[in-house]
Amino acid sequence: MVARLEHNAAPAPMQPLDGIRIADFSSNMAGPYATMILAHLGADVIKVEPPKGDDARSWPPFIDGMSVAHHHFGSGKRAIALDLKTQDGIAVAQALVARSDVVLQSMRPGVADRLGIGVAQARAANPDILYYDLSAFGSGPLGQSMPGYDPLVQAFTGIMEMTGHEGSPPTRCAPSLIDLGTGQWIAMGVLAAMLARGRGQSVGHLDTALVDTAFSIVAYQATAARVSGQRPPRAGSGNPIAAPYQCYRARDADLLVAAPSQRLWLAVVRAIAAPALATDPRFCTVAARSDNRKALESQINALLAARDVDDWISRFQAEGVPVARVQGLEQAVTSDIVAERGTFAEAAGVPLVRLPWRVDGATLPWRSRAPRLGEHSVEILRELGYGPADIGSLLESGAIVADVAANTTNPD
């Protein structure tokens, strides 16, 4: 285990990865999200970027001149900017790998090997390293020919085709569900591997592809499609296995009613004062309502059009029916539940959505803000054993880039 040097980390109630160094050669969203999680669990994550920075730094919108995405995905990490098109930059990368506990990389197939930091080379230099490969479709012959991003994987796996309303074009799930889900799987994989190692189980190499995450998200639908050969129907805001279980239109706005059981269905009938629906053969069972979702939607919408959303929410809640107003994100982020849950945590004055854990009643604080490009380049080189003359030469050649504002560019 490599000792971690402190970098202004804030104390937190749960730091299981304290003392673990992670060399992060991933880019964009999935890998950086994984290492952000691990950083806030105590790991010393060193984010390796090209001289112009990770693409995520350029994604709008911006706060204080920095991409909001980078504020989030880069938080808790240190940053070194390396030109891996130079031999000196490659040598620094190899030195970093040799002195890390975990390596995560998402380069195109074959690139890590060419740079001398592939799994075999990394484990030869550092037998105890945990090496993690991230790709879109895997490292097999077919996967290597299919680079991809979140929406491409959504398209490939049928997620786009099963999302949206009937008659609409293929629809992307708006959040980057595949990238973010993959980041969570990677973080869990690293934690699981560390736990396994602590119990004497040998784990050296992990591999997750975006396509694996996508199929895990539609797992039961995928099984049904493979067995039946049938495409899942589009359900709009609902679910094909239950009704009423979707958005409906009241007089002034939309609300979502979730009543997947017979008990809740009868409660809906009472709330909307429509006892005839309970005895209608089209709606008398869960299966019947699912088969006749469109007819049920028409009936409920006609009734809800008589009153405003707030009135209906009160009536549904009085009967114990799960219900919510459909609101915009700008409304959700200022809601009372956000205040109650402490959803946002400040990082250098920027409100970021915290990790979804409360530990003994407390949330995990952000350990540090997202780094500027090359902010810790010189600091990290010193830790790797580079002396002042070597650091000065690397800076002069452009093999490394260091942030002037960080006051670390002086090799002395």
C-alpha positions, 0 to 999 in steps of 0.5 A, spaced: 500 500 500 502 506 497 502 512 503 498 518 501 500 525 502 495 529 504 492 535 500 488 539 504 483 534 505 477 535 509 475 530 515 470 525 513 466 520 517 468 514 513 474 514 509 475 506 508 480 508 502 485 512 506 492 510 504 490 508 497 493 511 491 489 511 484 492 513 477 486 515 473 487 515 466 480 515 464 476 521 461 469 524 460 464 522 465 464 514 467 471 513 469 472 520 472 465 519 476 468 512 479 474 516 481 470 522 484 466 517 489 473 513 491 476 520 492 471 522 497 472 515 500 479 517 502 483 515 496 488 519 493 486 520 486 491 523 481 487 525 475 492 524 469 490 529 463 493 531 456 496 538 456 489 541 453 485 538 459 480 532 459 474 534 454 469 535 460 473 541 462 470 544 456 462 542 457 458 548 458 455 551 463 461 554 467 461 557 474 467 561 475 470 559 469 470 552 470 465 547 467 460 545 472 461 537 470 469 538 472 467 541 478 463 535 480 467 529 477 474 532 478 472 534 486 477 531 491 482 529 486 489 532 484 491 533 477 497 532 473 497 534 465 502 529 461 503 529 454 503 522 452 505 523 445 512 524 448 517 519 451 518 523 457 511 524 458 510 516 458 516 515 462 512 519 468 506 515 466 509 509 467 513 511 474 506 513 476 503 506 475 509 503 478 507 507 485 500 506 485 495 501 488 489 502 483 490 504 475 483 506 471 484 507 464 479 508 458 484 509 452 482 506 445 484 498 445 492 497 445 494 504 447 495 503 454 499 497 452 503 501 447 505 506 452 507 501 457 502 502 462 497 496 459 495 491 465 501 486 463 506 491 464 503 495 470 503 488 473 510 486 471 512 493 474 507 493 480 505 486 482 500 488 487 496 493 483 489 493 481 488 494 474 481 496 471 479 497 464 474 501 462 471 501 455 464 501 451 464 494 448 469 491 451 476 488 449 474 482 445 475 483 437 468 485 436 468 490 442 475 493 439 472 495 433 466 499 437 468 505 440 462 509 443 459 514 448 453 513 453 447 515 447 451 510 442 450 504 447 443 506 449 441 506 442 445 499 441 442 496 447 435 498 445 434 503 451 432 508 446 427 504 442 424 503 449 424 510 451 418 515 450 411 515 447 408 511 442 409 514 435 415 518 437 422 517 435 427 514 439 429 517 445 435 518 449 434 517 457 436 525 459 441 523 464 447 520 462 445 513 465 450 509 462 456 513 464 454 514 471 451 507 472 458 505 469 462 509 474 458 506 480 459 499 478 467 501 477 467 504 484 463 498 487 468 493 483 474 497 486 471 497 493 469 489 492 476 488 490 479 491 496 475 487 501 477 481 497 484 482 498 483 483 505 480 476 506 486 473 502 483 473 495 487 474 489 484 480 485 488 483 480 484 485 474 477 488 473 474 490 466 467 493 465 464 496 459 458 501 458 454 495 454 455 491 461 451 497 465 446 498 459 444 491 459 444 490 467 439 496 467 434 493 463 436 486 466 429 483 466 426 486 460 432 483 456 431 476 459 424 477 457 426 479 450 431 474 449 426 468 451 420 471 447 423 475 441 419 481 442 420 488 443 418 491 450 412 496 448 414 504 450 410 506 456 411 513 456 411 516 463 409 509 465 410 502 466 407 496 462 407 492 468 402 496 472 397 501 472 395 507 474 402 508 474 404 514 470 403 521 469 396 524 468 394 531 466 390 535 471 387 542 470 393 546 471 399 541 471 401 534 471 402 529 476 404 522 477 400 517 480 403 510 482 398 505 484 401 498 482 397 494 487 390 492 488 389 496 494 392 502 491 388 502 485 381 502 490 384 508 494 385 511 487 378 510 485 376 513 492 380 519 491 377 521 484 370 519 486 369 514 481 366 507 484 364 505 477 371 504 475 372 499 480 367 494 477 369 495 470 372 489 467 377 492 463 380 495 470 378 490 475 385 486 476 392 489 475 393 485 469 387 487 466 389 495 467 396 493 464 392 491 458 388 497 458 392 502 460 390 507 454 383 506 456 384 507 463 389 513 462 383 517 458 378 515 463 383 518 469 385 524 465 377 526 464 376 526 471 382 530 473 381 535 468 376 538 473 381 540 479 388 543 480 394 539 481 394 541 489 387 539 490 388 532 487 395 531 491 391 532 497 385 528 495 390 522 493 394 523 499 388 523 504 387 516 501 394 514 502 396 514 494 403 515 492 403 522 488 407 527 486 407 534 482 411 533 475 416 539 476 422 542 473 429 541 475 430 548 477 424 547 482 426 540 485 433 543 487 429 548 491 424 544 494 424 542 502 426 535 501 432 537 498 433 542 504 431 536 509 436 531 506 442 536 505 442 534 498 447 540 496 454 540 499 459 546 498 466 545 494 469 552 494 463 556 494 459 551 488 453 547 491 454 540 488 450 534 489 453 530 495 454 522 494 448 519 496 450 516 503 449 519 510 454 516 515 451 515 522 447 521 521 452 525 517 453 526 510 460 526 507 463 532 505 467 534 499 474 533 501 477 538 496 475 542 490 476 540 483 483 541 481 485 546 475 489 543 469 496 541 472 495 544 478 499 538 482 503 536 476 510 539 480 507 536 487 506 529 484 513 529 480 516 530 487 513 525 490 515 520 484 522 522 485 523 527 480 529 532 482 528 540 481 533 539 474 528 534 471 522 537 473 525 544 470 526 540 463 520 536 463 516 543 464 521 546 458 519 541 453 512 541 454 512 533 457 508 536 463 504 542 464 503 545 471 498 551 473 502 557 474 496 559 479 498 553 483 504 556 485 507 549 484 511 551 477 518 552 481 522 546 481 526 548 487 
